[in-house]
Each structure stands twice: as structure tokens, then as C-alpha cells.
């Protein structure tokens, strides 16, 4: 609606200062011609708005112009009080600031919107942490937060996964991202984008060198690129497994990110081969007494390597890897080693 669009233009100009008409058009999903008509409408209503021509021109408000109009709708007011990343504010040392800001927003809301906004904050709670993630190591995100706003290069002592000795890097930070409760520093190292987990940063020291960021590259662009690299790793290993129904919920919670689809009940007509693997005992018709075919479901996991299958040992006999054979061999070796360890005679 035009009234909402005019208010959006006004708030963008207040926040950003000089904004190109093309950017306003892109953000509001209208044509540049429509933006100029809206500017004329704002000017006619008494808003001191003007346009600067030229390559570096744009649309701006006269200096000193202020308005107390928030323009919040009822749904927008409620949305402000569903702040998912409580943990993020705490990690950045901004919990008190968040509470203060919300109190000010509540005071500025139109009277009819206040009960709904307050009720939303009491009825909706978003926990960004995953189930069964275990205790998280202490992370001084506030230190990294201050560093990324200093616009200087950072010298990191960083411990990579699977190593004990940190390595030192000099990086150009773009910003911080929190995903599923895990903080990441997004930075360029030698001009190439990199991800650094905050809980593996042993030390972060600001240097005297100014940060060097690539022109036109924003944090959101880099995060999208790095996220796709992680999610679109080629040639992942496919593990086909059977899961006992009694452990299905826990299995799905722990390994939802690796599942390629919903677990499905075992069919009576399934054959052997790549898409119809049978457990060795099942080929002979053997089953544990009291065990029914409906107690088991089939699932497929896409993982980085066959070694990942060791993570399934914690399920004991309630999860069986069907293929590939290399994964079964790995599990057999580790299971035999456990039996040998605990089966030794004379053990205390």
C-alpha cells in the first residue's frame, strides 16, 4: 500500500541519509519512476525531501528533520517482541540494552498495540540451541564483537578441529554470525573468505593495520557463499541403516542434519542390492524372539566419510548399518575392540 511505502521511504532516509533511487526501488519492489512519484507526494505533505542528481546522487532529507512517528502496525509490534536470539544478546553483553530498548518501544507503541505485544513476549519463547548439544564452551564473543567494529585487522590464535596446537592468522573481519547457537567469525584471509568458530579462537588481538575488505562485499554475501560451500559438499558417503522404532526419535534428533529423507518402514518385498539392502540375519529369515518386522525402519544418511559411522555405535543393537560394507567393517572392528576390552579375564 502506498501509505506503508511512503513511511518506509521516510524511515530509510532517516536511517541511511542519502539513498539512491534505484536502491529504494529495489528494496520496496517498485519502479524508479514510482519512487520519484512517492518523493513528490512526501514533499507535498510537508516532508523536506530532495533529490541530488549525478553519479553519486540520491534522495535525502534536509539535515535536522525528525519525526516521532514509528509507523508500527500491530503485527510489526508483536514481531519485535519475538526476539529469537536471547543467547546472542547475552553473548554480546547486550541483554540489559535489549531490555531497555524493548521498554522504550513499548512506551512508544500506540495504546491498542501494547497488550498484544506484551502478551507475545510472555507466550512465545525461541531457544536457538539444538537438542542434546551438550554444554557449550565459554566464548568471549564480546571481544570479537568489539574487534569487528574497530575496522582493523585481527591476529587470531586459532585451533582447528582435531588439533591441539593453535595456528596464527592475520584476517580482515567482516562480522559475526550465530547459527544454531554456534558463533562464527567471517573474515578474509589472504583475500579469500573463511569461517572461524568463535569457540576455537584462543586469542584475538587488534593490529594497527586498517581492515582491507573487498569493495561491494557485505557480510550477508560472504555468509551465503560459505554456507553453501558447507551444505553442498560433493561426493558425500551414503550410509543406509535400519533403526529400531524405540530409538527412532533420538536417532532423528541427533542426526537430522545428515538424513536424506524420512525414515520408512521396512517392506516385506525388499530385495538385496544398492537400493534394497537386507541385514545379514534378515536374509535367512532370522529375527530376535518377539521382534516384529514393523519394529524397524530404514533410513539413509549423507556423511563426510565412512568413519562417521562410528557415531552410531552409541545406539548399540538398535541401529544397524546395512551399507556400504566398509562402514560395517569399521563398526565390527570397533565393537570387537570394546568386547576385548571389557571381556578380559581378571579385570577389576
C-alpha positions in Angstrom: 0.0 0.0 0.0 1.2 3.5 -0.8 1.0 4.8 2.7 3.2 2.0 4.0 5.6 2.6 1.2 5.8 6.3 1.9 6.5 5.6 5.6 9.2 3.0 4.6 10.9 5.6 2.4 10.9 8.1 5.2 12.3 5.7 7.7 15.0 4.5 5.3 16.1 8.1 4.6 16.2 8.9 8.3 18.4 5.8 8.9 20.7 5.9 5.8 20.9 9.6 4.8 21.5 9.8 1.1 20.0 6.7 -0.7 20.0 6.2 -4.5 16.5 5.9 -6.0 17.5 2.6 -7.6 18.2 1.1 -4.2 14.9 2.4 -2.8 13.1 0.9 -5.8 14.8 -2.5 -5.3 14.1 -2.6 -1.6 10.4 -1.7 -2.0 10.0 -3.7 -5.2 8.6 -0.9 -7.3 10.0 1.1 -10.3 12.3 4.1 -10.0 9.5 6.2 -11.6 7.2 5.2 -8.7 9.9 6.2 -6.2 10.1 9.7 -7.7 6.3 10.0 -7.6 6.4 9.0 -3.9 9.1 11.6 -3.2 6.8 14.2 -4.8 4.0 13.0 -2.5 6.2 13.3 0.6 7.3 16.8 -0.4 3.7 17.9 -1.0 2.8 16.7 2.5 5.5 18.9 4.1 8.4 16.4 4.4 11.7 18.3 3.5 12.9 15.7 1.0 15.1 16.4 -2.0 17.0 14.6 -4.8 20.6 15.0 -5.8 21.4 14.3 -9.4 24.6 12.8 -10.7 26.7 9.6 -10.3 26.9 9.8 -6.5 23.4 11.3 -6.1 20.3 10.1 -4.4 17.4 11.1 -2.3 17.8 12.6 1.2 16.1 14.5 4.0 17.1 18.0 4.9 19.5 18.0 7.9 17.8 18.2 11.3 14.5 16.8 10.2 13.0 14.5 12.8 9.7 12.7 13.3 8.3 10.8 16.3 6.1 8.6 14.0 7.1 5.0 14.5 4.6 3.7 11.9 4.4 0.3 13.6 1.5 -1.9 12.8 0.1 -4.4 15.3 1.9 -7.3 13.7 5.2 -5.4 13.5 5.0 -4.5 17.2 4.4 -8.2 18.1 7.3 -9.3 15.9 9.7 -7.0 17.8 8.9 -8.9 21.0 9.6 -12.3 19.5 13.4 -11.9 19.7 14.8 -15.4 19.0 18.4 -14.9 19.8 18.3 -14.3 23.5 21.6 -16.2 23.8 23.1 -13.9 21.1 22.3 -10.8 23.1 23.8 -12.4 26.3 27.0 -13.4 24.5 27.4 -9.9 23.2 26.7 -8.3 26.6 23.6 -6.6 25.3 20.9 -8.2 27.5 20.4 -5.1 29.5 20.4 -2.9 26.4 17.8 -5.2 24.8 15.5 -5.0 27.8 15.9 -1.2 27.9 15.2 -0.9 24.1 12.0 -3.0 24.4 10.7 -0.9 27.3 11.2 2.2 25.2 9.5 0.6 22.2 6.6 -0.4 24.4 6.2 3.1 25.7 6.2 4.5 22.1 3.6 2.0 20.8 0.1 3.1 20.2 -2.1 2.2 23.2 -4.1 -0.5 21.3 -1.0 -2.4 20.3 0.6 -2.7 23.8 -1.4 -5.6 25.3 -0.7 -7.8 22.2 3.0 -7.0 22.2 3.3 -7.7 26.0 1.3 -11.0 25.7 3.6 -12.1 22.8 6.7 -11.7 24.9 5.1 -14.0 27.6 3.6 -16.6 25.2 6.4 -17.1 22.6 9.9 -18.3 23.5 12.5 -19.2 21.0 15.5 -21.3 22.1 18.3 -21.2 19.4 20.1 -24.2 20.9 19.8 -27.7 19.4 18.6 -30.7 21.4 21.3 -32.8 23.1 24.0 -30.4 22.1 25.7 -30.6 25.5 27.4 -27.8 27.4 28.9 -25.1 25.2 32.4 -23.9 25.9 32.8 -20.4 27.2 33.3 -18.0 24.3 34.3 -14.3 24.6 32.1 -13.1 21.8 32.1 -9.6 23.2 35.8 -9.3 22.5 35.3 -10.4 18.8 32.2 -8.1 18.6 34.3 -5.1 19.6 37.0 -6.2 17.2 34.8 -6.4 14.1 33.6 -2.8 14.7 37.1 -1.4 15.1 37.8 -1.7 11.4 41.3 -3.0 11.9 42.9 -6.3 11.1 42.8 -9.1 13.6 45.5 -11.5 14.6 44.0 -14.8 15.7 45.4 -17.8 17.5 43.1 -20.4 16.2 42.8 -24.2 17.0 41.5 -26.2 14.1 39.3 -29.3 14.7 41.3 -32.4 15.6 44.4 -30.4 16.5 45.8 -29.2 19.9 48.3 -26.5 18.8 46.8 -23.2 17.6 47.9 -21.6 14.4 48.2 -17.8 14.0 46.4 -15.9 11.2 46.0 -12.3 10.3 42.5 -11.7 9.0 40.2 -8.9 7.7 36.9 -9.3 9.6 33.5 -8.7 8.0 31.4 -9.6 11.0 29.9 -12.3 13.3 27.2 -14.9 12.6 25.4 -17.1 15.1 23.9 -20.3 13.7 22.1 -22.9 15.9 23.8 -21.4 19.0 27.3 -21.5 17.5 29.2 -18.2 16.8 31.4 -17.8 13.7 33.7 -15.0 12.7 33.5 -14.3 8.9 36.7 -12.9 7.6 39.1 -12.7 4.6 42.4 -14.5 5.0 44.8 -13.6 2.1 41.8 -12.2 0.2 39.8 -15.4 0.5 36.6 -15.8 2.6 37.0 -18.0 5.7 34.9 -19.2 8.7 36.4 -19.3 12.2 34.4 -20.8 15.0 34.5 -18.5 18.0 34.9 -21.3 20.5 38.2 -22.2 18.8 39.7 -18.8 18.9 42.3 -18.9 21.7 43.3 -15.2 21.3 42.2 -12.3 19.2 44.4 -9.2 19.1 43.7 -6.0 17.2 46.6 -4.8 15.0 47.4 -1.3 13.9 46.7 -2.1 10.3 43.4 -0.9 8.8 41.0 -3.6 7.7 41.0 -4.4 4.0 37.7 -5.5 2.7 36.8 -6.2 -0.9 34.7 -3.4 -2.5 31.0 -4.1 -2.6 31.2 -7.3 -0.5 28.9 -7.5 2.5 28.7 -9.9 5.5 25.5 -11.4 4.2 27.0 -12.2 0.8 30.0 -13.9 2.3 27.9 -15.9 4.7 25.7 -17.1 1.9 28.7 -18.3 -0.1 30.4 -20.0 2.9 27.2 -21.7 4.0 26.6 -23.1 0.5 30.2 -24.5 0.5 29.4 -26.4 3.7 26.0 -27.6 2.6 26.9 -28.6 -0.9 30.0 -30.7 -0.3 30.3 -33.1 -3.3 30.6 -36.8 -3.2 29.2 -37.4 0.3 29.1 -41.0 1.5 25.6 -42.5 1.8 25.1 -44.8 4.8 22.0 -47.0 4.7 20.8 -48.1 8.1 17.9 -49.8 9.9 16.7 -48.2 13.1 14.6 -49.8 15.9 11.4 -47.9 16.5 12.2 -47.5 20.2 15.2 -45.3 19.4 13.8 -43.5 16.3 13.1 -40.2 18.0 16.5 -39.9 19.5 18.2 -41.0 16.2 16.3 -38.3 14.2 17.1 -35.6 16.8 20.8 -36.3 16.8 21.2 -36.9 13.1 18.5 -34.8 11.4 21.1 -32.8 9.5 22.5 -35.9 7.8 19.2 -37.6 6.9 18.4 -37.6 3.2 14.7 -38.2 3.8 12.1 -39.5 6.3 12.8 -43.0 7.8 10.4 -45.5 6.2 9.1 -48.8 7.5 10.8 -51.9 6.2 8.9 -53.6 3.3 8.4 -57.3 3.1 9.4 -57.3 -0.6 12.6 -55.5 -0.3 15.5 -57.2 -2.2 19.2 -57.1 -1.9 21.4 -54.6 -3.7 22.1 -51.0 -3.7 18.5 -49.8 -3.0 17.2 -52.8 -1.1 19.9 -53.9 1.4 19.0 -56.5 3.9 20.6 -57.2 7.2 22.6 -60.4 7.1 20.3 -62.2 9.6 17.2 -61.0 7.7 18.3 -62.7 4.5 17.9 -66.0 6.4 14.7 -65.0 7.9 16.2 -64.9 11.4 14.8 -62.5 14.0 15.2 -62.0 17.7 12.3 -63.6 19.6 9.4 -61.2 20.0 10.8 -58.9 17.2 8.4 -57.9 14.5 9.2 -56.5 11.1 7.3 -53.3 11.9 9.7 -52.6 14.8 12.4 -51.5 12.3 12.7 -48.6 9.9 15.1 -47.8 7.0 17.0 -44.5 6.7 19.8 -43.0 4.7 22.4 -40.6 5.9 24.7 -38.4 3.8 28.0 -38.1 5.7 31.6 -36.9 5.0 33.3 -40.3 5.3 32.6 -43.9 6.3 34.5 -43.3 9.5 31.5 -41.2 10.6 29.6 -44.5 11.1 31.4 -44.9 14.5 28.9 -42.3 15.8 26.2 -44.9 15.6 27.9 -47.3 18.0 26.2 -45.4 20.9 22.9 -46.9 19.8 24.2 -50.5 20.3 22.0 -53.1 18.6 19.2 -50.6 18.0 20.9 -49.2 14.8 22.4 -51.4 12.2 24.5 -50.1 9.2 23.5 -52.0 6.1 25.9 -50.5 3.6 28.5 -49.7 2.4 30.5 -52.7 3.5 33.4 -50.5 4.5 31.3 -48.9 7.2 30.2 -52.3 8.5 33.8 -53.4 8.7 34.7 -50.3 10.7 31.9 -50.9 13.2 32.8 -54.5 13.5 36.4 -53.7 14.4 35.5 -51.1 17.0 32.8 -53.4 18.5 35.3 -56.2 18.7 37.8 -53.9 20.4 35.2 -53.0 23.0 34.3 -56.6 23.7 38.0 -57.4 24.1 38.5 -54.5 26.5 35.6 -55.5 28.8 35.8 -59.2 28.3 39.4 -59.7 29.6 39.5 -62.1 32.5 40.6 -60.8 35.8 39.7 -57.2 35.1 38.9 -55.2 38.3 
